[in-house]
């Protein structure tokens, strides 16, 4: 092999090591807590509507919600 080939290989290895050492450290995102969500809530004396199905309203509010899960979602590999 040509002597310059070894120089190029050494430069490639050195630049790869420098790039690996200087890469940004990735932090894991924090899981969303229930306090992070902002739901409009009703005030005392506000009329309550019962709606079945999908529709748009001018003033909507959340009276109750459920099925808030904190467990991880597990998926299969499709086998």
HTML snippet that shows the backbone in 3Dmol.js (N, CA, C, O; Angstrom):
<script src="https://3Dmol.org/build/3Dmol-min.js"></script>
<div id="view" style="width:600px;height:400px;position:relative"></div>
<script>
const pdb = `
ATOM      1  N   UNK A   1       0.850  -1.183   0.000  1.00  0.00           N
ATOM      2  CA  UNK A   1       0.000   0.000   0.000  1.00  0.00           C
ATOM      3  C   UNK A   1       0.890   1.239   0.000  1.00  0.00           C
ATOM      4  O   UNK A   1       2.046   1.235   0.421  1.00  0.00           O
ATOM      5  N   UNK A   2       0.281   2.264  -0.488  1.00  0.00           N
ATOM      6  CA  UNK A   2       0.958   3.556  -0.522  1.00  0.00           C
ATOM      7  C   UNK A   2       1.128   4.081   0.905  1.00  0.00           C
ATOM      8  O   UNK A   2       0.230   3.875   1.720  1.00  0.00           O
ATOM      9  N   UNK A   3       2.237   4.749   1.249  1.00  0.00           N
ATOM     10  CA  UNK A   3       2.417   5.250   2.616  1.00  0.00           C
ATOM     11  C   UNK A   3       1.375   6.293   3.005  1.00  0.00           C
ATOM     12  O   UNK A   3       1.058   6.436   4.186  1.00  0.00           O
ATOM     13  N   UNK A   4       0.852   7.007   2.052  1.00  0.00           N
ATOM     14  CA  UNK A   4      -0.171   8.017   2.369  1.00  0.00           C
ATOM     15  C   UNK A   4      -1.493   7.379   2.801  1.00  0.00           C
ATOM     16  O   UNK A   4      -2.278   7.998   3.519  1.00  0.00           O
ATOM     17  N   UNK A   5      -1.731   6.162   2.371  1.00  0.00           N
ATOM     18  CA  UNK A   5      -2.947   5.465   2.762  1.00  0.00           C
ATOM     19  C   UNK A   5      -2.988   5.264   4.264  1.00  0.00           C
ATOM     20  O   UNK A   5      -4.050   5.421   4.867  1.00  0.00           O
ATOM     21  N   UNK A   6      -1.880   4.924   4.885  1.00  0.00           N
ATOM     22  CA  UNK A   6      -1.830   4.740   6.333  1.00  0.00           C
ATOM     23  C   UNK A   6      -2.068   6.058   7.059  1.00  0.00           C
ATOM     24  O   UNK A   6      -2.703   6.090   8.114  1.00  0.00           O
ATOM     25  N   UNK A   7      -1.561   7.128   6.495  1.00  0.00           N
ATOM     26  CA  UNK A   7      -1.797   8.449   7.094  1.00  0.00           C
ATOM     27  C   UNK A   7      -3.289   8.770   7.055  1.00  0.00           C
ATOM     28  O   UNK A   7      -3.841   9.272   8.035  1.00  0.00           O
ATOM     29  N   UNK A   8      -3.940   8.486   5.940  1.00  0.00           N
ATOM     30  CA  UNK A   8      -5.374   8.740   5.811  1.00  0.00           C
ATOM     31  C   UNK A   8      -6.193   7.873   6.769  1.00  0.00           C
ATOM     32  O   UNK A   8      -7.180   8.330   7.345  1.00  0.00           O
ATOM     33  N   UNK A   9      -5.778   6.641   6.929  1.00  0.00           N
ATOM     34  CA  UNK A   9      -6.487   5.743   7.847  1.00  0.00           C
ATOM     35  C   UNK A   9      -6.322   6.230   9.284  1.00  0.00           C
ATOM     36  O   UNK A   9      -7.284   6.225  10.052  1.00  0.00           O
ATOM     37  N   UNK A  10      -5.116   6.649   9.654  1.00  0.00           N
ATOM     38  CA  UNK A  10      -4.884   7.161  11.005  1.00  0.00           C
ATOM     39  C   UNK A  10      -5.696   8.439  11.236  1.00  0.00           C
ATOM     40  O   UNK A  10      -6.285   8.612  12.303  1.00  0.00           O
ATOM     41  N   UNK A  11      -5.729   9.330  10.246  1.00  0.00           N
ATOM     42  CA  UNK A  11      -6.530  10.555  10.369  1.00  0.00           C
ATOM     43  C   UNK A  11      -8.017  10.234  10.495  1.00  0.00           C
ATOM     44  O   UNK A  11      -8.729  10.900  11.247  1.00  0.00           O
ATOM     45  N   UNK A  12      -8.485   9.243   9.782  1.00  0.00           N
ATOM     46  CA  UNK A  12      -9.887   8.832   9.868  1.00  0.00           C
ATOM     47  C   UNK A  12     -10.209   8.318  11.266  1.00  0.00           C
ATOM     48  O   UNK A  12     -11.241   8.675  11.833  1.00  0.00           O
ATOM     49  N   UNK A  13      -9.340   7.485  11.824  1.00  0.00           N
ATOM     50  CA  UNK A  13      -9.574   6.936  13.159  1.00  0.00           C
ATOM     51  C   UNK A  13      -9.532   8.047  14.205  1.00  0.00           C
ATOM     52  O   UNK A  13     -10.368   8.075  15.109  1.00  0.00           O
ATOM     53  N   UNK A  14      -8.567   8.965  14.093  1.00  0.00           N
ATOM     54  CA  UNK A  14      -8.445  10.060  15.055  1.00  0.00           C
ATOM     55  C   UNK A  14      -9.658  10.980  14.972  1.00  0.00           C
ATOM     56  O   UNK A  14     -10.207  11.370  16.002  1.00  0.00           O
ATOM     57  N   UNK A  15     -10.084  11.331  13.758  1.00  0.00           N
ATOM     58  CA  UNK A  15     -11.245  12.220  13.623  1.00  0.00           C
ATOM     59  C   UNK A  15     -12.526  11.546  14.116  1.00  0.00           C
ATOM     60  O   UNK A  15     -13.400  12.215  14.667  1.00  0.00           O
ATOM     61  N   UNK A  16     -12.649  10.240  13.925  1.00  0.00           N
ATOM     62  CA  UNK A  16     -13.808   9.517  14.442  1.00  0.00           C
ATOM     63  C   UNK A  16     -13.809   9.515  15.965  1.00  0.00           C
ATOM     64  O   UNK A  16     -14.857   9.689  16.586  1.00  0.00           O
ATOM     65  N   UNK A  17     -12.639   9.318  16.568  1.00  0.00           N
ATOM     66  CA  UNK A  17     -12.547   9.330  18.030  1.00  0.00           C
ATOM     67  C   UNK A  17     -12.860  10.712  18.589  1.00  0.00           C
ATOM     68  O   UNK A  17     -13.534  10.823  19.612  1.00  0.00           O
ATOM     69  N   UNK A  18     -12.387  11.754  17.943  1.00  0.00           N
ATOM     70  CA  UNK A  18     -12.668  13.122  18.396  1.00  0.00           C
ATOM     71  C   UNK A  18     -14.155  13.435  18.248  1.00  0.00           C
ATOM     72  O   UNK A  18     -14.751  14.045  19.137  1.00  0.00           O
ATOM     73  N   UNK A  19     -14.751  13.029  17.146  1.00  0.00           N
ATOM     74  CA  UNK A  19     -16.188  13.263  16.947  1.00  0.00           C
ATOM     75  C   UNK A  19     -17.017  12.515  17.990  1.00  0.00           C
ATOM     76  O   UNK A  19     -17.998  13.053  18.504  1.00  0.00           O
ATOM     77  N   UNK A  20     -16.633  11.297  18.301  1.00  0.00           N
ATOM     78  CA  UNK A  20     -17.350  10.510  19.306  1.00  0.00           C
ATOM     79  C   UNK A  20     -17.213  11.137  20.692  1.00  0.00           C
ATOM     80  O   UNK A  20     -18.173  11.135  21.463  1.00  0.00           O
ATOM     81  N   UNK A  21     -16.043  11.670  21.016  1.00  0.00           N
ATOM     82  CA  UNK A  21     -15.820  12.265  22.338  1.00  0.00           C
ATOM     83  C   UNK A  21     -16.551  13.604  22.491  1.00  0.00           C
ATOM     84  O   UNK A  21     -16.932  13.978  23.600  1.00  0.00           O
ATOM     85  N   UNK A  22     -16.744  14.322  21.389  1.00  0.00           N
ATOM     86  CA  UNK A  22     -17.348  15.661  21.456  1.00  0.00           C
ATOM     87  C   UNK A  22     -18.829  15.684  21.106  1.00  0.00           C
ATOM     88  O   UNK A  22     -19.413  16.762  20.992  1.00  0.00           O
ATOM     89  N   UNK A  23     -19.443  14.537  20.934  1.00  0.00           N
ATOM     90  CA  UNK A  23     -20.865  14.524  20.589  1.00  0.00           C
ATOM     91  C   UNK A  23     -21.690  15.026  21.774  1.00  0.00           C
ATOM     92  O   UNK A  23     -21.270  14.864  22.919  1.00  0.00           O
ATOM     93  N   UNK A  24     -22.855  15.631  21.525  1.00  0.00           N
ATOM     94  CA  UNK A  24     -23.676  16.110  22.643  1.00  0.00           C
ATOM     95  C   UNK A  24     -24.258  14.938  23.427  1.00  0.00           C
ATOM     96  O   UNK A  24     -24.633  13.913  22.858  1.00  0.00           O
ATOM     97  N   UNK A  25     -24.323  15.109  24.721  1.00  0.00           N
ATOM     98  CA  UNK A  25     -24.884  14.072  25.592  1.00  0.00           C
ATOM     99  C   UNK A  25     -26.406  14.154  25.534  1.00  0.00           C
ATOM    100  O   UNK A  25     -26.982  15.225  25.723  1.00  0.00           O
ATOM    101  N   UNK A  26     -27.041  13.041  25.278  1.00  0.00           N
ATOM    102  CA  UNK A  26     -28.496  12.998  25.143  1.00  0.00           C
ATOM    103  C   UNK A  26     -29.108  12.690  26.502  1.00  0.00           C
ATOM    104  O   UNK A  26     -28.774  11.686  27.133  1.00  0.00           O
ATOM    105  N   UNK A  27     -30.005  13.562  26.946  1.00  0.00           N
ATOM    106  CA  UNK A  27     -30.709  13.340  28.202  1.00  0.00           C
ATOM    107  C   UNK A  27     -32.080  12.736  27.912  1.00  0.00           C
ATOM    108  O   UNK A  27     -32.748  13.121  26.953  1.00  0.00           O
ATOM    109  N   UNK A  28     -32.484  11.802  28.738  1.00  0.00           N
ATOM    110  CA  UNK A  28     -33.788  11.184  28.569  1.00  0.00           C
ATOM    111  C   UNK A  28     -34.876  12.188  28.946  1.00  0.00           C
ATOM    112  O   UNK A  28     -34.763  12.851  29.977  1.00  0.00           O
ATOM    113  N   UNK A  29     -35.917  12.313  28.139  1.00  0.00           N
ATOM    114  CA  UNK A  29     -36.992  13.251  28.485  1.00  0.00           C
ATOM    115  C   UNK A  29     -37.761  12.788  29.713  1.00  0.00           C
ATOM    116  O   UNK A  29     -37.924  11.592  29.958  1.00  0.00           O
ATOM    117  N   UNK A  30     -38.227  13.766  30.474  1.00  0.00           N
ATOM    118  CA  UNK A  30     -38.998  13.463  31.680  1.00  0.00           C
ATOM    119  C   UNK A  30     -40.417  13.070  31.276  1.00  0.00           C
ATOM    120  O   UNK A  30     -41.002  13.679  30.381  1.00  0.00           O
ATOM    121  N   UNK A  31     -40.956  12.073  31.924  1.00  0.00           N
ATOM    122  CA  UNK A  31     -42.316  11.632  31.630  1.00  0.00           C
ATOM    123  C   UNK A  31     -43.310  12.716  32.041  1.00  0.00           C
ATOM    124  O   UNK A  31     -43.110  13.403  33.043  1.00  0.00           O
ATOM    125  N   UNK A  32     -44.374  12.863  31.266  1.00  0.00           N
ATOM    126  CA  UNK A  32     -45.381  13.878  31.566  1.00  0.00           C
ATOM    127  C   UNK A  32     -46.154  13.499  32.820  1.00  0.00           C
ATOM    128  O   UNK A  32     -46.565  12.351  32.990  1.00  0.00           O
ATOM    129  N   UNK A  33     -46.341  14.461  33.674  1.00  0.00           N
ATOM    130  CA  UNK A  33     -47.118  14.255  34.895  1.00  0.00           C
ATOM    131  C   UNK A  33     -48.520  14.816  34.685  1.00  0.00           C
ATOM    132  O   UNK A  33     -48.756  15.583  33.751  1.00  0.00           O
ATOM    133  N   UNK A  34     -49.421  14.439  35.534  1.00  0.00           N
ATOM    134  CA  UNK A  34     -50.803  14.896  35.401  1.00  0.00           C
ATOM    135  C   UNK A  34     -50.893  16.414  35.564  1.00  0.00           C
ATOM    136  O   UNK A  34     -51.780  17.048  34.993  1.00  0.00           O
ATOM    137  N   UNK A  35     -49.983  16.993  36.336  1.00  0.00           N
ATOM    138  CA  UNK A  35     -49.994  18.440  36.551  1.00  0.00           C
ATOM    139  C   UNK A  35     -49.550  19.213  35.313  1.00  0.00           C
ATOM    140  O   UNK A  35     -49.783  20.419  35.232  1.00  0.00           O
ATOM    141  N   UNK A  36     -48.921  18.553  34.356  1.00  0.00           N
ATOM    142  CA  UNK A  36     -48.466  19.223  33.145  1.00  0.00           C
ATOM    143  C   UNK A  36     -49.613  19.540  32.187  1.00  0.00           C
ATOM    144  O   UNK A  36     -49.480  20.427  31.344  1.00  0.00           O
ATOM    145  N   UNK A  37     -50.724  18.838  32.301  1.00  0.00           N
ATOM    146  CA  UNK A  37     -51.867  19.057  31.422  1.00  0.00           C
ATOM    147  C   UNK A  37     -52.723  20.203  31.963  1.00  0.00           C
ATOM    148  O   UNK A  37     -52.890  20.349  33.174  1.00  0.00           O
ATOM    149  N   UNK A  38     -53.257  21.005  31.055  1.00  0.00           N
ATOM    150  CA  UNK A  38     -54.131  22.095  31.466  1.00  0.00           C
ATOM    151  C   UNK A  38     -55.508  21.866  30.832  1.00  0.00           C
ATOM    152  O   UNK A  38     -55.670  21.958  29.615  1.00  0.00           O
ATOM    153  N   UNK A  39     -56.473  21.574  31.666  1.00  0.00           N
ATOM    154  CA  UNK A  39     -57.829  21.333  31.202  1.00  0.00           C
ATOM    155  C   UNK A  39     -58.706  22.500  31.645  1.00  0.00           C
ATOM    156  O   UNK A  39     -58.620  22.923  32.798  1.00  0.00           O
ATOM    157  N   UNK A  40     -59.543  23.028  30.764  1.00  0.00           N
ATOM    158  CA  UNK A  40     -60.487  24.048  31.209  1.00  0.00           C
ATOM    159  C   UNK A  40     -61.518  23.408  32.131  1.00  0.00           C
ATOM    160  O   UNK A  40     -62.081  22.360  31.814  1.00  0.00           O
ATOM    161  N   UNK A  41     -61.756  24.033  33.249  1.00  0.00           N
ATOM    162  CA  UNK A  41     -62.670  23.463  34.226  1.00  0.00           C
ATOM    163  C   UNK A  41     -63.843  24.401  34.424  1.00  0.00           C
ATOM    164  O   UNK A  41     -63.748  25.605  34.184  1.00  0.00           O
ATOM    165  N   UNK A  42     -64.940  23.832  34.861  1.00  0.00           N
ATOM    166  CA  UNK A  42     -66.145  24.619  35.041  1.00  0.00           C
ATOM    167  C   UNK A  42     -66.101  25.376  36.361  1.00  0.00           C
ATOM    168  O   UNK A  42     -65.437  24.975  37.317  1.00  0.00           O
ATOM    169  N   UNK A  43     -66.821  26.470  36.376  1.00  0.00           N
ATOM    170  CA  UNK A  43     -66.981  27.238  37.605  1.00  0.00           C
ATOM    171  C   UNK A  43     -68.340  26.896  38.207  1.00  0.00           C
ATOM    172  O   UNK A  43     -69.217  26.371  37.521  1.00  0.00           O
ATOM    173  N   UNK A  44     -68.501  27.185  39.447  1.00  0.00           N
ATOM    174  CA  UNK A  44     -69.757  26.869  40.106  1.00  0.00           C
ATOM    175  C   UNK A  44     -70.875  27.712  39.498  1.00  0.00           C
ATOM    176  O   UNK A  44     -70.733  28.925  39.341  1.00  0.00           O
ATOM    177  N   UNK A  45     -71.976  27.066  39.159  1.00  0.00           N
ATOM    178  CA  UNK A  45     -73.118  27.743  38.572  1.00  0.00           C
ATOM    179  C   UNK A  45     -73.147  27.693  37.052  1.00  0.00           C
ATOM    180  O   UNK A  45     -74.134  28.117  36.450  1.00  0.00           O
ATOM    181  N   UNK A  46     -72.105  27.192  36.419  1.00  0.00           N
ATOM    182  CA  UNK A  46     -72.086  27.076  34.968  1.00  0.00           C
ATOM    183  C   UNK A  46     -72.976  25.915  34.541  1.00  0.00           C
ATOM    184  O   UNK A  46     -72.954  24.846  35.151  1.00  0.00           O
ATOM    185  N   UNK A  47     -73.750  26.134  33.496  1.00  0.00           N
ATOM    186  CA  UNK A  47     -74.637  25.078  33.003  1.00  0.00           C
ATOM    187  C   UNK A  47     -73.810  23.934  32.438  1.00  0.00           C
ATOM    188  O   UNK A  47     -72.816  24.158  31.748  1.00  0.00           O
ATOM    189  N   UNK A  48     -74.224  22.713  32.733  1.00  0.00           N
ATOM    190  CA  UNK A  48     -73.508  21.543  32.254  1.00  0.00           C
ATOM    191  C   UNK A  48     -74.252  20.954  31.062  1.00  0.00           C
ATOM    192  O   UNK A  48     -75.471  20.781  31.096  1.00  0.00           O
ATOM    193  N   UNK A  49     -73.503  20.651  30.017  1.00  0.00           N
ATOM    194  CA  UNK A  49     -74.085  20.065  28.815  1.00  0.00           C
ATOM    195  C   UNK A  49     -73.646  18.615  28.717  1.00  0.00           C
ATOM    196  O   UNK A  49     -72.524  18.265  29.083  1.00  0.00           O
ATOM    197  N   UNK A  50     -74.537  17.785  28.224  1.00  0.00           N
ATOM    198  CA  UNK A  50     -74.207  16.389  27.971  1.00  0.00           C
ATOM    199  C   UNK A  50     -74.274  16.197  26.466  1.00  0.00           C
ATOM    200  O   UNK A  50     -75.327  16.387  25.856  1.00  0.00           O
ATOM    201  N   UNK A  51     -73.163  15.824  25.873  1.00  0.00           N
ATOM    202  CA  UNK A  51     -73.067  15.684  24.421  1.00  0.00           C
ATOM    203  C   UNK A  51     -72.674  14.252  24.121  1.00  0.00           C
ATOM    204  O   UNK A  51     -71.733  13.722  24.711  1.00  0.00           O
ATOM    205  N   UNK A  52     -73.392  13.630  23.205  1.00  0.00           N
ATOM    206  CA  UNK A  52     -73.082  12.286  22.769  1.00  0.00           C
ATOM    207  C   UNK A  52     -72.566  12.365  21.337  1.00  0.00           C
ATOM    208  O   UNK A  52     -73.235  12.908  20.458  1.00  0.00           O
ATOM    209  N   UNK A  53     -71.389  11.830  21.112  1.00  0.00           N
ATOM    210  CA  UNK A  53     -70.809  11.862  19.778  1.00  0.00           C
ATOM    211  C   UNK A  53     -69.838  13.022  19.632  1.00  0.00           C
ATOM    212  O   UNK A  53     -69.367  13.587  20.620  1.00  0.00           O
ATOM    213  N   UNK A  54     -69.546  13.369  18.381  1.00  0.00           N
ATOM    214  CA  UNK A  54     -68.603  14.448  18.079  1.00  0.00           C
ATOM    215  C   UNK A  54     -69.368  15.699  17.691  1.00  0.00           C
ATOM    216  O   UNK A  54     -70.266  15.651  16.849  1.00  0.00           O
ATOM    217  N   UNK A  55     -69.019  16.798  18.294  1.00  0.00           N
ATOM    218  CA  UNK A  55     -69.607  18.079  17.899  1.00  0.00           C
ATOM    219  C   UNK A  55     -68.745  19.209  18.430  1.00  0.00           C
ATOM    220  O   UNK A  55     -67.918  18.997  19.318  1.00  0.00           O
ATOM    221  N   UNK A  56     -68.931  20.416  17.892  1.00  0.00           N
ATOM    222  CA  UNK A  56     -68.203  21.606  18.324  1.00  0.00           C
ATOM    223  C   UNK A  56     -69.127  22.458  19.183  1.00  0.00           C
ATOM    224  O   UNK A  56     -70.306  22.619  18.868  1.00  0.00           O
ATOM    225  N   UNK A  57     -68.585  23.002  20.268  1.00  0.00           N
ATOM    226  CA  UNK A  57     -69.351  23.914  21.106  1.00  0.00           C
ATOM    227  C   UNK A  57     -68.543  25.191  21.302  1.00  0.00           C
ATOM    228  O   UNK A  57     -67.323  25.194  21.138  1.00  0.00           O
ATOM    229  N   UNK A  58     -69.230  26.276  21.652  1.00  0.00           N
ATOM    230  CA  UNK A  58     -68.551  27.551  21.842  1.00  0.00           C
ATOM    231  C   UNK A  58     -67.741  27.569  23.128  1.00  0.00           C
ATOM    232  O   UNK A  58     -66.592  28.009  23.126  1.00  0.00           O
ATOM    233  N   UNK A  59     -68.315  27.103  24.213  1.00  0.00           N
ATOM    234  CA  UNK A  59     -67.599  27.092  25.484  1.00  0.00           C
ATOM    235  C   UNK A  59     -67.581  25.660  25.998  1.00  0.00           C
ATOM    236  O   UNK A  59     -68.609  25.123  26.409  1.00  0.00           O
ATOM    237  N   UNK A  60     -66.430  25.065  25.969  1.00  0.00           N
ATOM    238  CA  UNK A  60     -66.344  23.687  26.410  1.00  0.00           C
ATOM    239  C   UNK A  60     -65.537  23.624  27.690  1.00  0.00           C
ATOM    240  O   UNK A  60     -64.708  24.492  27.962  1.00  0.00           O
ATOM    241  N   UNK A  61     -65.781  22.619  28.449  1.00  0.00           N
ATOM    242  CA  UNK A  61     -65.073  22.422  29.704  1.00  0.00           C
ATOM    243  C   UNK A  61     -64.944  20.931  29.970  1.00  0.00           C
ATOM    244  O   UNK A  61     -65.647  20.115  29.374  1.00  0.00           O
ATOM    245  N   UNK A  62     -64.048  20.595  30.861  1.00  0.00           N
ATOM    246  CA  UNK A  62     -63.845  19.209  31.233  1.00  0.00           C
ATOM    247  C   UNK A  62     -64.390  19.024  32.637  1.00  0.00           C
ATOM    248  O   UNK A  62     -63.877  19.598  33.598  1.00  0.00           O
ATOM    249  N   UNK A  63     -65.444  18.209  32.745  1.00  0.00           N
ATOM    250  CA  UNK A  63     -66.005  17.926  34.058  1.00  0.00           C
ATOM    251  C   UNK A  63     -65.325  16.728  34.699  1.00  0.00           C
ATOM    252  O   UNK A  63     -65.219  16.649  35.923  1.00  0.00           O
ATOM    253  N   UNK A  64     -64.872  15.812  33.887  1.00  0.00           N
ATOM    254  CA  UNK A  64     -64.218  14.627  34.419  1.00  0.00           C
ATOM    255  C   UNK A  64     -63.477  13.908  33.318  1.00  0.00           C
ATOM    256  O   UNK A  64     -63.828  14.012  32.143  1.00  0.00           O
ATOM    257  N   UNK A  65     -62.465  13.190  33.701  1.00  0.00           N
ATOM    258  CA  UNK A  65     -61.716  12.393  32.750  1.00  0.00           C
ATOM    259  C   UNK A  65     -61.184  11.190  33.491  1.00  0.00           C
ATOM    260  O   UNK A  65     -61.113  11.177  34.720  1.00  0.00           O
ATOM    261  N   UNK A  66     -60.818  10.197  32.742  1.00  0.00           N
ATOM    262  CA  UNK A  66     -60.356   8.982  33.396  1.00  0.00           C
ATOM    263  C   UNK A  66     -59.370   8.228  32.538  1.00  0.00           C
ATOM    264  O   UNK A  66     -58.966   8.689  31.470  1.00  0.00           O
ATOM    265  N   UNK A  67     -58.991   7.069  33.017  1.00  0.00           N
ATOM    266  CA  UNK A  67     -58.075   6.165  32.339  1.00  0.00           C
ATOM    267  C   UNK A  67     -56.723   6.814  32.093  1.00  0.00           C
ATOM    268  O   UNK A  67     -56.153   6.690  31.009  1.00  0.00           O
ATOM    269  N   UNK A  68     -56.214   7.501  33.099  1.00  0.00           N
ATOM    270  CA  UNK A  68     -54.884   8.098  33.018  1.00  0.00           C
ATOM    271  C   UNK A  68     -53.873   7.033  33.421  1.00  0.00           C
ATOM    272  O   UNK A  68     -53.853   6.595  34.571  1.00  0.00           O
ATOM    273  N   UNK A  69     -53.027   6.613  32.467  1.00  0.00           N
ATOM    274  CA  UNK A  69     -52.082   5.528  32.713  1.00  0.00           C
ATOM    275  C   UNK A  69     -50.674   6.078  32.866  1.00  0.00           C
ATOM    276  O   UNK A  69     -50.299   7.051  32.212  1.00  0.00           O
ATOM    277  N   UNK A  70     -49.912   5.454  33.722  1.00  0.00           N
ATOM    278  CA  UNK A  70     -48.513   5.811  33.875  1.00  0.00           C
ATOM    279  C   UNK A  70     -47.599   4.656  33.524  1.00  0.00           C
ATOM    280  O   UNK A  70     -46.384   4.766  33.688  1.00  0.00           O
ATOM    281  N   UNK A  71     -48.147   3.553  33.045  1.00  0.00           N
ATOM    282  CA  UNK A  71     -47.316   2.409  32.686  1.00  0.00           C
ATOM    283  C   UNK A  71     -46.832   2.557  31.249  1.00  0.00           C
ATOM    284  O   UNK A  71     -47.471   3.223  30.434  1.00  0.00           O
ATOM    285  N   UNK A  72     -45.711   1.938  30.950  1.00  0.00           N
ATOM    286  CA  UNK A  72     -45.136   2.016  29.619  1.00  0.00           C
ATOM    287  C   UNK A  72     -46.001   1.243  28.629  1.00  0.00           C
ATOM    288  O   UNK A  72     -46.651   0.261  28.987  1.00  0.00           O
ATOM    289  N   UNK A  73     -45.997   1.698  27.389  1.00  0.00           N
ATOM    290  CA  UNK A  73     -46.724   1.013  26.329  1.00  0.00           C
ATOM    291  C   UNK A  73     -45.799  -0.054  25.760  1.00  0.00           C
ATOM    292  O   UNK A  73     -44.694   0.249  25.308  1.00  0.00           O
ATOM    293  N   UNK A  74     -46.248  -1.289  25.783  1.00  0.00           N
ATOM    294  CA  UNK A  74     -45.444  -2.395  25.284  1.00  0.00           C
ATOM    295  C   UNK A  74     -46.007  -2.842  23.940  1.00  0.00           C
ATOM    296  O   UNK A  74     -47.210  -3.066  23.798  1.00  0.00           O
ATOM    297  N   UNK A  75     -45.122  -2.968  22.962  1.00  0.00           N
ATOM    298  CA  UNK A  75     -45.548  -3.414  21.641  1.00  0.00           C
ATOM    299  C   UNK A  75     -44.813  -4.690  21.295  1.00  0.00           C
ATOM    300  O   UNK A  75     -43.694  -4.925  21.752  1.00  0.00           O
ATOM    301  N   UNK A  76     -45.445  -5.498  20.493  1.00  0.00           N
ATOM    302  CA  UNK A  76     -44.791  -6.706  20.027  1.00  0.00           C
ATOM    303  C   UNK A  76     -44.041  -6.389  18.737  1.00  0.00           C
ATOM    304  O   UNK A  76     -44.277  -5.353  18.116  1.00  0.00           O
ATOM    305  N   UNK A  77     -43.166  -7.257  18.349  1.00  0.00           N
ATOM    306  CA  UNK A  77     -42.368  -7.016  17.162  1.00  0.00           C
ATOM    307  C   UNK A  77     -43.083  -7.457  15.882  1.00  0.00           C
ATOM    308  O   UNK A  77     -42.463  -7.497  14.818  1.00  0.00           O
ATOM    309  N   UNK A  78     -44.344  -7.780  15.963  1.00  0.00           N
ATOM    310  CA  UNK A  78     -45.132  -8.134  14.791  1.00  0.00           C
ATOM    311  C   UNK A  78     -44.989  -9.587  14.370  1.00  0.00           C
ATOM    312  O   UNK A  78     -45.239  -9.927  13.214  1.00  0.00           O
ATOM    313  N   UNK A  79     -44.598 -10.425  15.280  1.00  0.00           N
ATOM    314  CA  UNK A  79     -44.448 -11.838  14.914  1.00  0.00           C
ATOM    315  C   UNK A  79     -45.749 -12.560  15.005  1.00  0.00           C
ATOM    316  O   UNK A  79     -45.811 -13.759  14.732  1.00  0.00           O
TER     317      UNK A  79
END
`;
const viewer = $3Dmol.createViewer("view");
viewer.addModel(pdb, "pdb");
viewer.setStyle({}, {cartoon: {color: "spectrum"}});
viewer.zoomTo();
viewer.render();
</script>
